[in-house]
Structure formats: C-alpha cells, structure tokens
Amino acid sequence: MANVSGQGTLWNLPNFAGQLFTASEIATPFLDQITMAGDVQANEFAMSSSYDQEAASQPAITETASLTAPTATGYVRSNEKNVTQIFQEKVSVSYVKLSNANRLKRVEVSTSGFAYDEAGENPVQDELAFQIQATMNQIKMDLEYSVLNGVYQLPTSAGVAAKMRGIITASVTNTVAAGSVDITRTIMDSLFKEMADNGAFTQGGSFTIFVDAWNKQKLTNAYDFVPMDRTIGGSAIQQIITDFGTMGIVYVPRVPAATILVANMSKLGMVFQPVPNKPAGDNRVTLELLAKTGASEDWQLFGQMGVDYGSSFFHGTVTGTSTS
C-alpha cells in the first residue's frame, strides 16, 4: 500500500479493525549491537590516526657503517574521518482525524452490492502516537541502512548533504571477490587470512559475520556437520570457530545481496551530534512540536548521527557471491 506524503487526514489515513501488523523489516539487528561512541560538536569527526611500519627485515650493518648514523625514517600518520548526517521527518495529523479513532472504513462488497462497517474496533486509538512511532521506526531503518551502506559525502555548502560512510562501503582494505559462486569455507578462509595479514586481529576484539537471508543459508551449508542425533535433520549455524577466534553469524536484511561483512564490533560506535538546548531521548532523536498554522498536530523528529568504525582494516567483506 502507498503511504501518504503530507498531512494525514480522515480520508487518506483510514481506520481498520483487526490486529495491527507490518511485513516491513522494522527490526535493526546490526544497529542494536553497536555501542555508543559519544557526542561530537562538529559534523566531521576523526575516527582514528593510523600509520604503517616498514616491512620487517634483518638488518645488515657493518661496524664501519655503524660509525655513521643512517638516514632517518619518518613514520607518517593519516586520519580516517566520517561525518554525522541529518535524519529528519515530520508528522502531521488533522484534528478531525484525531477525533475519529473509531470511525472504520466502509468496505464495498462486490458480490452482494452493499456497504457495511467493519466489525471490531480500530487497534490504533491514538493516531498521533502511532504515526510518531512509525516515523521513528523509519528513521532507525534508514540509520541502519546508512551505517552499513552509506556513501560518503562531505558537505561543502548548506545545499550539500552530509552523508556518512558505511562500514561495508569503507571495507576496502580486506575484501575477497567470490566470483558469483556460493560462499564456501575456502572463500571465508581467504578473507580471514587477508584480514590477518593486514592487522585486523592484532588488537583483538569481538568479530561477527553479517549476512542476508541467502548467504545465511549458504554459510550454514558451508559449515554444516553431521549432528549427534541422526533422527533430527537440518542445522542453523550460529557461530563458527576460526583460527582467529569464534565468530557469531547474524542475519541482517539490510546487508546487500552478494555481500558478507565481517565486523570487529569492539571498534564500532554510534556518534551523535546534539543540538544545544534540545532534549533528546534514549534514541538521541529530538521530538518537538512545530508552530501551529491550523487545526492539526505537527511534530518533527530530528537527529544528527554517524558511525565510527575505527579504521577500515579492522573489518572485511566478501563481495560478488551468488544470489540465487
């Protein structure tokens, strides 16, 4: 069904009887596992300052050479940054709509040719509260999508939107191309080796594998084993033991198709940019009443949020797996 753009009225937000459900993916399993990194007072923030050592080698310095100091080596640091971006929505519901909580939509029955009022009671008795909660769900869904898949954009003027860099987009240091085949243990081992070679495991942490529905099934097949009880079929692999630690596997619908993410959750944190004198709840989104212009309740939800993933080398991806 199409949602309404603009003000909600008695006629474009009809009431229905029966239990209230949505088939939309309102759960945010990836977002729910991230801790809070803290608040910032600028939309661009530094995540880490990193540098590279020279490759290890055996020195070969003669006594004669040691009498003169060698040429100095300077280790150059670089900054990895991200930005907070604006999440803003508006809720607008007319007084008339709010006054008709139990006016149920009349339904035309084509077989008998008459109209009737649906039996039962509207499960939404507070339309404003429902619209605010649904809007908050949408912000969370958009935030999780951005944290995973966001494409970086640094604003250069008031007319340019700040856009966070998502962790999958950022994971370019450690990535393995699957070549359009089903995921296998060999492919996963290749990713783990690349991550190890690039220092992902040197600082420890808690690593989790995030997949869509297709790759969740394929990972289970790849790591399947014969169960102790041969009268029970099937398996659902939730963890795998690797040479670099035990890793959980989590199904996240917003991980893009053909992609597997291995994230060091210890290096991930949400960053918030609060507005002075604007209270925000636990979700760090400000809900405030807008100025009255007529017979409607008008509210806005506003937040500035980003993700701190530490450095790209802490995480890894497999790209280009099969999708069907």
N, C-alpha and C positions, 0 to 999 in steps of 0.2 A: 504494500500500500504506500502511496505517496504521502510524505509528510508536508505540513503546511509551512510555507515561507511567509513570515509576517505575523500579524496579530491573530491569536486564537479567538474564535467566536463560537456562538451556539451552533452555527451552521457548518463550520469547517472542522470542528472537533466534536463529532457526535459521541454520545454515550452508548455503551453496550452492556448487556448483562453477561454474567458468566465470569469464570476465573480469569485473572489477568496474566498473560504470558507474553514473552517475546522470544522469537527464534534468533535474534541478533546475538552476536558474541559480545556480551557486555562484560564478561569476565576478563581480567587483565593479569594473567598468571605471571608474566615476566615483570611487569611493573610492581606487583605485590612482593616480589623477592628483593627489590632494591631498597637499600637503606637511604637515609637522608645524609647528604654530604654537608649541607649547610646553606646559609644565605649569602648572597653577594650584593654589592651595591653598584654593579656595572653589568651591562648585558653581555659583555665579553669577559670571560674569566679563564685563568690559566689552570689546566689540569695537572700538568707535570713539567718538569725541566729535565731533559734526558741528554745523555752523551754516550759516545761509543769509545771503548778501549781499542787499542791496536790488537791485531791477532797475536795470540801467544806464540812465542818462538824462543829458541835457545840463543842467548847472546854469545857472540864470539869476539871478545875484546882482548887484545894483546896487552902485555904490560906496557909496551911502548905507546899504544893508543890510549891507555888509561891516564897517561901523563897530561893529556889534553881533554878537557871536558867535551862531551859530544854536543851535537846540535840539539837544542831543546825541542821537546814536543809539547804542544799545547792542546788540551782536550776541550773541544768546542761544544758548548751546550746549545740545545734548541728547546723552544717552548711549544707544547701542544695545548691548543686552546679550543674552547667551544663557546657557544652563546646560549643565553636564555631567549626564548621566543614567547610571543604573546598568544595566550589562549583566551578567547573572549566570545561569549554567547549572550543572547538576550532572550528573556521570557516575557511574553505579553499576552494576557488573558483578559477578555472583556468582563465587566461587572455582570452583564446578562448571562454569559457562560457560567460564571461562578455561582450564579443564583439558581441554576438549573441542574443540580447534581443528579437528580433522579428523573430527568426527562429523557427517556430512552428513545433511540432512533426507531421510527416506524419502518417496518420491512414489508415490501411488496411480495406477495406470494403468487407467482405466475400461474400455478396450477389451479388455484381457486379464485384468483382475481380479486382478493380483498387485502386490505392492510390491517395490521394489528400491532399493538405494543408488545415488545418482547417481555416475556415473563422474567421475574427476578429483579435484582437491584444492581445498579451501577457499582462495580467494585472500587471505582475512583470517586470518593466523596469530597476530596479536596483537589480540584483541578490544578490549582497553582502549585501545590506541593508536588503533585505528580509531574508536572512539566519541569519544575526545577530539578527533581531527581533524575528525570530522563536526560535533561541537558547536562547534568553533572556526569552521568554515565558516558555521554558522548565525548565530553572533554577528556575523561580518563582513557577512553578508547583511542582518541586522537593522540593523546600523550604517549601511550604505549607504542602506537604505530610510529610516532616520530622518534622515540628513544631507540627503536630498532632500525628504522628505515630512513630516518631523516637525511635530507641532502643539504649540506652546509651552505649557508649564505650569511655573510657578514654585512649588516646594513651600512649604507653609505649616505643615506639621507632619510628624512621622515617618510618618504614614499617607497622605501625599500624594506621589505620584511626581513627580520632576523629569523633564521631557520637553523635549528640545531643539527649537528652532525650525529647521525645514529650510529650505534655500535657496529651494526652489520656493514654499513657504508664505510665506517672507519677501519674495519679489519682488513687491511690490505697487506700488512706485514706477513701474516701467516694465512695463506689461502691455498687450497688444493682444488683443481678442476677435476670433476668426476667424469666428464666426457659423456654425459647423458645416459649413464648406466645406473642401475640400482646401487644404493650405498652398500659397501662391503667393509669387513673388518680391515682389509688391506688399505682401503682408502682412508679410513679413520686413523689407522696407524701412521699413514703418511702425514696426515695433519698433525698428529701428536708429535712426531719426530721433528717436523718443521717448527712447531711451537717450542719444543725443547732446544733446538739449535739456535733459535732467536731469543732465548732467555725468558720465555713465558712462565716457566716453572721455577725459576731460580729464587723468587721471593715468596714461594708458597702461595697459599690462598685456597679458595673453595671453587672448584670448577664444575660447571653444569652445562649439559648439552641441551639445546633448544631446537625443536623441530616442528614442522607442520604435521598434519594427520598422515600423509603419505609416507614421509620419512620416519615417522614414529613406528609405523608398521614394518618398514624395511629394516630399521635398526633392530627391532625385535627379532626379525628373521635372521639378521646377520649374527646376532649374539645368542641365538636360541640354543637350548641344550635339552637332552632327554631328562624329563622330570623323574623324581624318585617314585612317584605314584603313576604307574602306567595305565591306570583306569581314568585318568584326567588328561584331557587334551588341551593344547593351547598354552600360550605364555604371554606375559606382558613384562618385558624387561624394563625395570625402573632405574637400575644402576648398572654400570659396568666397571670392572676393575682393570685399570691400565697400569703400565709401568710407571706412571707419573701420578698415581693416586686414583681413588674411587670417584667416579663422576655420576651424578644423577642425570636422568633424562626427563625432560618436561615438554609436554605438548603445548605449543603456543600458536594459535591460529594465525597470528599476525607475522610470524616468521614467513618470509616469502617462499613460494614454491621453488623447488630445486635447490634449496639452501639449508645448510645446517650450521648453527652457531655454537661454538664452544666459548663460554664466557667465564672469566675469573670474577666471580661475584664479589669477592673481597675488595676488588678495585673499582666497583661501580657505586655511584651515589647520585641521588637526585639533588639538583641545585635549584634554589628558589630565589627570586628577586622581589622582595616585598615592597609594597607601596607604603610610604610613611603615613601613619595615622589611619590606615585602612586595615581593620581587623580581618584575619583570615582564619578559617577553621583548620582542623587536622589535615584536610586535603590541600591546604595552602591556596585555596581559591577564594577570592573575596566575593561575597554575595551582597549586593546593595540595591536599595530601592532607587529607581530613577525618578526624575521630576514628573509631576502629574501634568498631562496635556489633555486628559479626557477621562471617560468612565472605563478605565482599565487598570489592572495591576501590571506594572512594568518594572522588571528587575534585570540586572546584568550580573553575569559571572565573569570574573577577570583574574587571570593569573599569568605570571611570567616564570617559565620553568625551562630547565635544560638538564642534560645528563653529563656527569663527569665519569669517564671510563678509564681514567688514569693515563694509559698510553695504549696505542693500538697493538703493541707487541704482546700485551697480556692476553689477548683474545685471538680466536681463529675461526675460519669459515671453510666449509666445503661448498663449492658452487657447481651448478650445472648437473645435478643428479637427475635421474629420471623423475617424471611427474605423474605417470600413469602406466 
